[in-house]
């Protein structure tokens, strides 16, 4: 489908079509490109400048290179990571995360509550204890969370009072409940007690809230999900080698032009099958407002001839070798020579703002031609 999109965008720029025709073709091409990215419409850019959570930026850099190409397909659990900020913005340790942006077809694999632990208060508590017990509850009764049936324990552990930093709690069962029944989402409650479970007043340990703290420290729900979209990308060990297979001039989407001379087309056919650069620029197609990273990527494309006899450098399949022989010896009518096509595909990752201004990391299969061969 990506090849169809590139062709449509190229046609929209070619010889003397009417402005209405150009606009129509461009709109059709961008719609098709959105389908590749699993969207019906492009998300609206944030109304004001918004810094993405550092956790999501670091995760993108761990999963992908600067062009968004996946470093290792086994790093990411599922193919989507969503970060959602707390909607209560309360000083109390009550949190609410709205899951309206999670698609119905997404399978919740892991859900994590990320809380930033502030430096402890100077009280008698730290003198008696070096740790506090932090418990995370799923609220079942919004107005009665402290009653026996008003909450359900999700996670509990001892947390140091000697440092500050992020604490991560697994809360997958609660999020699965909320996605199955939206009305059951009454939020989360976090309590701080002594190691023995006794109340501490005031609690020596505090977490940053959605109000009065820097954006980078706000409570966050991180969802690792899978939307079931899978392509034919081949697993790769380590970082993929995405250098062109042979020197060639870079192409930029959309650059292909129609009406080239016959001699130029003939010269192309004489060139052996090889991978050529093909740059996809998100700013050029008007998507830079909502895509955080990358700014674009090199999709590469395959071009050239597959002449008889096919050598190993052409990476031919057995079928292509037989087809090449049949074509060369004219043993059957209507049999063409093999085609130069991608024989290895890599995925890319996008870090972007969704319609609710949540930051999403999503992996898309079959977006980069890793190598070319005669098939």
C-alpha positions as CSV (number, residue, x, y, z in Angstrom):
1,X,0.0,0.0,0.0
2,X,2.9,2.4,0.7
3,X,4.0,2.2,-2.9
4,X,0.5,3.1,-4.0
5,X,0.6,6.2,-1.8
6,X,4.0,7.3,-3.1
7,X,2.7,7.0,-6.7
8,X,-0.5,9.0,-5.9
9,X,1.6,11.8,-4.3
10,X,3.9,11.8,-7.3
11,X,1.0,12.0,-9.8
12,X,-0.4,15.0,-7.9
13,X,2.7,17.0,-8.9
14,X,3.0,16.0,-12.5
15,X,2.4,17.8,-15.8
16,X,-0.3,20.5,-15.8
17,X,-3.2,18.9,-14.0
18,X,-5.9,21.4,-12.8
19,X,-5.6,22.7,-9.2
20,X,-8.7,20.8,-8.2
21,X,-7.3,17.6,-9.6
22,X,-4.0,18.1,-7.7
23,X,-5.8,18.7,-4.5
24,X,-8.0,15.7,-5.0
25,X,-5.1,13.4,-5.7
26,X,-3.1,14.7,-2.8
27,X,-6.1,14.2,-0.4
28,X,-6.6,10.7,-1.7
29,X,-2.9,9.9,-1.2
30,X,-2.8,11.3,2.3
31,X,-5.9,9.3,3.2
32,X,-4.2,6.2,1.9
33,X,-1.1,7.0,3.9
34,X,-3.2,7.5,7.1
35,X,-4.7,4.0,6.5
36,X,-1.1,2.7,6.5
37,X,-0.7,4.3,9.9
38,X,-4.0,2.9,11.1
39,X,-5.8,6.2,11.3
40,X,-8.9,7.7,9.7
41,X,-8.0,11.3,10.3
42,X,-4.7,13.0,11.4
43,X,-4.7,14.0,15.1
44,X,-5.1,17.7,15.8
45,X,-1.7,19.2,16.9
46,X,-1.7,20.3,20.6
47,X,-3.2,23.8,21.1
48,X,-0.1,25.0,22.9
49,X,3.5,23.8,22.9
50,X,3.6,20.6,25.0
51,X,6.7,18.7,26.1
52,X,6.3,14.9,25.7
53,X,7.0,12.8,28.8
54,X,10.7,12.1,29.1
55,X,9.9,8.4,29.6
56,X,8.3,8.2,26.2
57,X,11.2,10.1,24.5
58,X,13.7,7.7,26.2
59,X,11.6,4.7,25.2
60,X,11.5,5.8,21.6
61,X,15.3,6.3,21.6
62,X,15.7,2.8,23.1
63,X,13.4,1.1,20.5
64,X,14.4,3.1,17.4
65,X,17.2,5.0,15.7
66,X,16.9,8.7,14.8
67,X,14.9,7.8,11.6
68,X,12.4,5.7,13.6
69,X,13.7,2.4,12.3
70,X,13.3,-0.4,14.8
71,X,16.6,-1.4,16.4
72,X,15.4,-4.8,17.6
73,X,11.8,-6.1,17.1
74,X,11.9,-7.9,20.5
75,X,12.4,-4.7,22.6
76,X,8.8,-3.5,22.6
77,X,6.0,-5.5,24.2
78,X,3.1,-5.3,21.6
79,X,3.2,-2.6,19.0
80,X,1.7,0.4,20.9
81,X,2.6,2.3,24.0
82,X,0.3,5.0,25.3
83,X,1.0,7.5,28.1
84,X,-2.0,9.2,29.8
85,X,-1.8,12.0,32.4
86,X,-3.9,12.2,35.5
87,X,-7.2,14.1,35.1
88,X,-7.9,14.9,38.7
89,X,-5.0,17.3,39.3
90,X,-5.6,16.8,43.0
91,X,-3.2,17.3,45.9
92,X,-4.7,14.1,47.3
93,X,-3.4,10.7,46.2
94,X,-6.4,10.0,44.1
95,X,-5.8,9.5,40.3
96,X,-8.1,9.2,37.3
97,X,-7.0,8.3,33.8
98,X,-9.4,8.6,30.8
99,X,-9.1,5.6,28.4
100,X,-11.2,7.0,25.6
101,X,-8.2,7.1,23.2
102,X,-7.6,3.3,23.6
103,X,-9.1,1.6,20.5
104,X,-11.6,-1.2,21.0
105,X,-9.3,-3.7,19.2
106,X,-6.3,-3.0,21.4
107,X,-5.3,-5.8,23.7
108,X,-4.0,-4.5,27.1
109,X,-0.8,-6.4,27.7
110,X,0.7,-4.4,30.6
111,X,-0.5,-1.3,32.5
112,X,1.8,0.7,34.8
113,X,1.2,3.6,37.1
114,X,4.2,6.0,37.1
115,X,4.5,8.2,40.2
116,X,7.4,10.6,40.9
117,X,8.6,10.3,44.5
118,X,9.5,13.7,46.0
119,X,12.2,14.2,48.7
120,X,10.7,13.1,52.0
121,X,9.3,15.7,54.5
122,X,11.5,16.4,57.5
123,X,9.5,14.8,60.3
124,X,10.0,12.2,63.0
125,X,9.0,9.5,60.5
126,X,12.3,9.2,58.6
127,X,14.1,9.0,61.9
128,X,12.2,5.9,62.9
129,X,11.9,4.3,59.5
130,X,14.0,4.2,56.3
131,X,11.1,2.9,54.3
132,X,7.3,3.4,53.9
133,X,4.8,0.9,52.6
134,X,3.1,2.3,49.5
135,X,-0.2,0.6,48.4
136,X,-2.1,1.2,45.2
137,X,-5.9,0.4,45.1
138,X,-8.5,0.3,42.4
139,X,-11.4,2.4,43.6
140,X,-14.7,0.5,43.4
141,X,-16.9,2.9,45.3
142,X,-16.1,6.5,44.3
143,X,-17.6,8.1,47.4
144,X,-16.6,5.3,49.8
145,X,-13.1,4.2,48.9
146,X,-12.2,3.5,52.6
147,X,-15.0,1.0,53.2
148,X,-14.2,-2.7,53.1
149,X,-15.7,-3.1,49.6
150,X,-14.8,0.3,48.4
151,X,-11.4,-0.6,47.0
152,X,-9.3,-3.5,45.7
153,X,-5.5,-3.8,46.3
154,X,-3.5,-3.8,43.1
155,X,0.1,-3.4,44.3
156,X,2.1,-2.8,47.5
157,X,5.7,-2.6,48.4
158,X,8.3,-0.8,50.6
159,X,9.7,2.4,49.2
160,X,12.9,4.1,50.4
161,X,12.7,7.5,52.2
162,X,16.3,8.3,51.3
163,X,15.9,9.3,47.6
164,X,13.6,10.8,45.1
165,X,12.7,9.4,41.6
166,X,10.1,7.4,39.7
167,X,8.2,4.5,41.2
168,X,6.3,2.1,38.9
169,X,3.4,0.0,39.9
170,X,1.7,-2.7,37.8
171,X,-2.0,-2.2,37.7
172,X,-3.0,-4.3,34.6
173,X,-6.1,-5.9,36.1
174,X,-7.7,-2.6,36.8
175,X,-7.1,-1.2,33.3
176,X,-8.5,-4.3,31.8
177,X,-11.7,-3.9,33.9
178,X,-12.0,-0.3,32.7
179,X,-11.6,-1.1,29.0
180,X,-14.3,-3.8,29.3
181,X,-16.7,-1.5,31.3
182,X,-16.0,2.2,31.0
183,X,-18.3,3.1,33.9
184,X,-16.2,1.0,36.3
185,X,-13.3,3.5,36.0
186,X,-13.5,5.2,39.4
187,X,-9.8,5.9,39.5
188,X,-7.0,4.9,41.8
189,X,-6.1,5.5,45.5
190,X,-2.5,5.5,46.8
191,X,-1.8,5.2,50.5
192,X,1.5,5.6,52.5
193,X,1.9,3.7,55.8
194,X,4.7,2.5,58.1
195,X,6.4,-0.8,57.2
196,X,4.1,-2.5,59.6
197,X,1.0,-1.0,58.0
198,X,0.3,1.7,60.6
199,X,-1.0,5.1,59.5
200,X,1.5,8.0,59.3
201,X,0.2,11.5,59.8
202,X,1.5,13.4,58.1
203,X,3.0,10.8,55.7
204,X,6.8,11.4,55.3
205,X,6.6,10.4,51.6
206,X,4.8,12.3,48.9
207,X,4.4,11.8,45.2
208,X,4.2,14.7,42.7
209,X,0.6,15.5,41.8
210,X,-1.0,16.9,38.6
211,X,-1.2,20.4,40.3
212,X,1.8,22.5,41.3
213,X,4.5,20.3,39.9
214,X,6.5,20.3,36.7
215,X,5.0,18.6,33.7
216,X,7.8,16.1,33.6
217,X,6.9,14.8,37.1
218,X,3.1,14.5,36.7
219,X,1.4,11.1,37.5
220,X,1.2,9.0,34.4
221,X,-0.5,5.8,33.3
222,X,1.6,3.8,30.7
223,X,-0.2,1.2,28.6
224,X,1.6,-1.5,26.5
225,X,-1.0,-2.8,24.0
226,X,-1.2,-4.6,20.7
227,X,-3.8,-3.7,18.0
228,X,-3.3,-6.9,16.1
229,X,-1.8,-5.2,13.0
230,X,1.0,-7.4,11.8
231,X,3.0,-7.4,8.6
232,X,5.6,-9.6,7.0
233,X,8.7,-7.9,8.5
234,X,11.5,-10.4,9.0
235,X,13.0,-10.5,12.5
236,X,16.5,-9.1,12.6
237,X,19.3,-9.4,15.1
238,X,20.7,-6.1,16.2
239,X,20.6,-2.9,14.3
240,X,19.6,-3.2,10.7
241,X,22.1,-2.1,8.0
242,X,20.2,0.5,6.1
243,X,23.0,1.8,3.9
244,X,22.1,1.8,0.2
245,X,23.3,-1.3,-1.7
246,X,24.9,0.8,-4.4
247,X,25.6,4.6,-4.7
248,X,22.6,6.5,-6.1
249,X,21.0,9.9,-5.9
250,X,18.6,10.4,-3.0
251,X,14.9,10.6,-3.9
252,X,12.4,12.6,-1.9
253,X,8.7,11.8,-1.6
254,X,7.1,12.7,-3.9
255,X,9.8,13.1,-6.6
256,X,9.2,10.5,-9.4
257,X,8.4,12.3,-12.6
258,X,6.5,11.1,-15.7
259,X,7.5,11.7,-19.2
260,X,11.2,10.8,-19.0
261,X,13.1,10.2,-22.2
262,X,13.2,6.7,-23.6
263,X,17.0,6.6,-23.2
264,X,16.7,7.4,-19.5
265,X,14.2,4.6,-19.0
266,X,16.4,2.2,-21.0
267,X,19.3,3.1,-18.8
268,X,17.3,2.4,-15.7
269,X,16.5,-1.1,-17.0
270,X,20.2,-1.8,-17.7
271,X,21.1,-1.0,-14.0
272,X,21.1,-4.1,-11.8
273,X,18.5,-4.6,-9.1
274,X,19.5,-2.5,-6.1
275,X,18.1,-0.5,-3.3
276,X,17.7,3.2,-3.7
277,X,17.0,6.0,-1.2
278,X,13.4,7.3,-0.8
279,X,12.9,10.0,1.8
280,X,9.5,10.5,3.5
281,X,9.3,14.0,5.0
282,X,6.5,14.4,7.5
283,X,6.8,18.2,7.4
284,X,6.4,18.2,3.6
285,X,3.1,16.4,3.9
286,X,1.8,18.6,6.7
287,X,2.1,16.1,9.6
288,X,4.9,17.8,11.6
289,X,2.5,19.4,14.1
290,X,1.5,16.1,15.7
291,X,4.4,13.8,15.0
292,X,7.1,14.2,17.6
293,X,9.7,11.8,16.2
294,X,11.0,11.1,13.7
295,X,10.8,14.2,11.4
296,X,10.9,11.8,8.5
297,X,12.5,8.5,7.4
298,X,14.1,6.7,4.5
299,X,11.7,4.1,3.2
300,X,14.1,3.0,0.4
301,X,12.8,1.4,-2.9
302,X,14.0,-1.3,-5.2
303,X,14.9,-0.5,-8.8
304,X,16.8,-2.1,-11.6
305,X,16.8,-5.2,-13.9
306,X,17.1,-8.9,-13.2
307,X,19.0,-10.1,-16.3
308,X,19.8,-13.7,-17.1
309,X,21.8,-15.4,-15.6
310,X,20.9,-14.3,-12.1
311,X,23.9,-14.2,-9.8
312,X,24.0,-14.5,-6.0
313,X,24.3,-10.8,-5.7
314,X,20.8,-10.5,-7.1
315,X,19.5,-12.5,-4.1
316,X,17.2,-14.5,-6.4
317,X,14.7,-17.0,-5.1
318,X,14.7,-20.5,-6.8
319,X,11.4,-19.5,-8.5
320,X,13.0,-16.4,-9.9
321,X,16.0,-18.4,-11.2
322,X,13.6,-20.8,-13.0
323,X,11.5,-17.9,-14.4
324,X,14.7,-16.2,-15.6
325,X,15.7,-19.3,-17.5
326,X,12.3,-19.8,-19.1
327,X,12.2,-16.1,-20.1
328,X,15.8,-16.2,-21.6
329,X,15.2,-19.4,-23.6
330,X,11.7,-18.4,-24.7
331,X,10.4,-21.7,-23.5
332,X,6.9,-20.3,-22.8
333,X,5.1,-17.3,-24.2
334,X,4.2,-14.4,-21.9
335,X,6.7,-15.1,-19.2
336,X,8.5,-12.0,-18.1
337,X,11.9,-11.7,-16.4
338,X,11.9,-11.6,-12.6
339,X,11.2,-8.3,-10.8
340,X,13.4,-6.2,-8.5
341,X,11.5,-6.1,-5.2
342,X,12.2,-5.8,-1.4
343,X,13.1,-9.1,0.1
344,X,13.5,-7.8,3.6
345,X,11.3,-5.3,5.4
346,X,11.8,-3.4,8.6
347,X,9.4,-1.6,10.9
348,X,9.4,2.0,11.9
349,X,8.2,3.7,15.1
350,X,6.3,7.0,15.4
351,X,6.1,9.1,18.6
352,X,3.1,11.4,18.3
353,X,0.3,13.3,20.0
354,X,-3.2,11.8,19.7
355,X,-6.4,13.7,19.7
356,X,-6.5,13.9,23.5
357,X,-2.9,15.2,23.5
358,X,-1.6,12.0,25.0
359,X,1.8,10.8,23.7
360,X,1.7,7.5,21.8
361,X,4.6,5.3,20.6
362,X,3.5,3.0,17.8
363,X,5.4,0.5,15.7
364,X,4.4,-0.1,12.1
365,X,5.6,-3.2,10.1
366,X,6.9,-3.3,6.5
367,X,7.8,0.4,6.2
368,X,11.4,0.2,5.1
369,X,13.0,-1.9,2.4
370,X,15.9,-3.5,4.1
371,X,17.3,-5.1,0.9
372,X,16.3,-5.9,-2.6
373,X,16.3,-9.1,-4.7
374,X,15.0,-10.6,-7.9
375,X,11.7,-12.4,-7.3
